[in-house]
Amino acid sequence: MASQHNISVRKWIVLAACFFNMLFCAGFPFNMSVLNVELLRVFAESKAQTALVQSVTTGTLNIAGFISGQCVNKYGVRKIGMCGGLLAFLGLTSSYFATGIPYLIVSMGVVTGFGLSLSFVSSVTAVE
């Protein structure tokens, strides 16, 4: 009976972890507009070019879903979830050293967006 209780607790922990992971993965790209004012001030670029950072992040998150799904099917939920988290971490960390908007488009937009996509798809798959 004790092992049955441990399995039940484990399921709830996985559910809670997936919930917070999906909250961050879906929430971060759609709420990056808060950073837009600061990006405009620091880099002194046009509003259109500065908005590309959020657009590319959100677009990469959504477009990379097919590739992320194939990776989850091939390598498993845990491996892809950890790789996605690491990739998002590396993208956000490298964004700290940004020297311009094109750098941010690649680091935060493409790298972080793809990492968030991997994490999001693995979380959705783990809950199923």
C-alpha positions as CSV (number, residue, x, y, z in Angstrom):
1,M,0.0,0.0,0.0
2,A,2.9,2.4,0.7
3,S,4.2,2.1,-2.9
4,Q,0.8,2.9,-4.2
5,H,0.8,6.1,-2.2
6,N,4.3,7.1,-3.5
7,I,3.1,6.6,-7.1
8,S,0.1,8.9,-6.4
9,V,2.3,11.6,-4.9
10,R,4.7,11.3,-7.8
11,K,1.9,11.9,-10.3
12,W,0.8,15.1,-8.5
13,I,4.4,16.3,-8.4
14,V,4.8,15.7,-12.1
15,L,1.5,17.5,-12.8
16,A,2.5,20.5,-10.7
17,A,6.0,20.7,-12.3
18,C,4.4,20.5,-15.8
19,F,1.9,23.2,-14.9
20,F,4.6,25.7,-13.8
21,N,6.8,24.8,-16.8
22,M,3.9,25.4,-19.2
23,L,3.1,28.6,-17.4
24,F,6.6,29.9,-17.9
25,C,7.0,28.6,-21.5
26,A,3.8,30.1,-22.7
27,G,3.9,33.2,-20.5
28,F,7.4,34.5,-21.1
29,P,7.2,35.1,-24.8
30,F,3.8,36.7,-24.7
31,N,4.8,39.0,-21.9
32,M,8.1,40.2,-23.3
33,S,6.5,43.5,-24.2
34,V,7.4,44.7,-20.7
35,L,11.1,44.5,-21.8
36,N,10.4,46.4,-25.0
37,V,10.6,49.8,-23.4
38,E,14.0,49.0,-21.9
39,L,15.3,47.6,-25.1
40,L,14.2,50.7,-26.9
41,R,16.1,52.9,-24.4
42,V,19.3,50.8,-24.2
43,F,19.8,50.0,-27.9
44,A,18.2,53.1,-29.5
45,E,16.7,51.1,-32.4
46,S,13.4,51.6,-34.1
47,K,10.2,50.2,-32.6
48,A,9.8,47.8,-35.5
49,Q,13.2,46.2,-35.1
50,T,13.0,46.1,-31.3
51,A,9.6,44.3,-31.6
52,L,11.2,41.6,-33.6
53,V,12.8,40.1,-30.5
54,Q,9.4,39.2,-29.1
55,S,7.9,38.3,-32.5
56,V,10.8,35.9,-33.2
57,T,10.6,34.3,-29.8
58,T,6.9,33.7,-30.0
59,G,7.1,32.6,-33.6
60,T,9.9,30.1,-32.9
61,L,8.0,28.7,-29.9
62,N,5.0,28.0,-32.1
63,I,6.7,27.0,-35.3
64,A,9.2,24.6,-33.7
65,G,6.3,22.6,-32.1
66,F,6.4,20.0,-34.9
67,I,10.2,19.5,-34.6
68,S,9.8,19.4,-30.8
69,G,7.1,16.7,-31.0
70,Q,9.3,14.6,-33.2
71,C,12.2,14.9,-30.8
72,V,10.0,13.9,-27.8
73,N,8.7,10.9,-29.7
74,K,12.3,9.8,-30.6
75,Y,14.2,10.6,-27.4
76,G,11.6,10.8,-24.6
77,V,10.0,13.4,-22.4
78,R,12.7,13.7,-19.8
79,K,15.6,14.1,-22.1
80,I,13.9,16.7,-24.3
81,G,12.5,18.5,-21.3
82,M,15.9,18.9,-19.8
83,C,17.5,19.8,-23.1
84,G,14.8,22.4,-23.7
85,G,15.3,23.9,-20.3
86,L,19.1,24.0,-20.8
87,L,18.7,25.6,-24.2
88,A,16.3,28.3,-22.9
89,F,18.7,29.0,-20.0
90,L,21.7,29.3,-22.4
91,G,19.7,31.6,-24.7
92,L,18.6,33.9,-21.9
93,T,22.0,33.9,-20.3
94,S,23.7,34.8,-23.6
95,S,21.2,37.6,-24.0
96,Y,22.7,39.3,-21.0
97,F,25.8,40.0,-23.1
98,A,23.8,41.4,-26.1
99,T,25.4,44.3,-28.0
100,G,22.5,44.9,-30.3
101,I,19.0,43.9,-31.4
102,P,20.2,41.4,-34.0
103,Y,22.1,39.6,-31.3
104,L,19.0,39.5,-29.2
105,I,16.9,38.2,-32.1
106,V,19.2,35.2,-32.4
107,S,19.9,34.5,-28.7
108,M,16.5,35.3,-27.1
109,G,14.4,34.8,-30.2
110,V,15.7,31.7,-31.8
111,V,17.7,29.9,-29.1
112,T,15.3,30.6,-26.2
113,G,12.2,30.2,-28.3
114,F,13.3,26.7,-29.5
115,G,14.3,25.7,-25.9
116,L,10.9,26.9,-24.7
117,S,9.2,24.9,-27.5
118,L,11.0,21.7,-26.5
119,S,10.1,22.2,-22.8
120,F,6.5,23.1,-23.6
121,V,5.9,20.1,-25.8
122,S,7.6,17.7,-23.4
123,S,5.4,19.1,-20.5
124,V,2.2,18.6,-22.5
125,T,3.3,15.1,-23.4
126,A,4.1,14.2,-19.9
127,V,0.7,15.2,-18.6
128,E,-1.1,13.1,-21.2
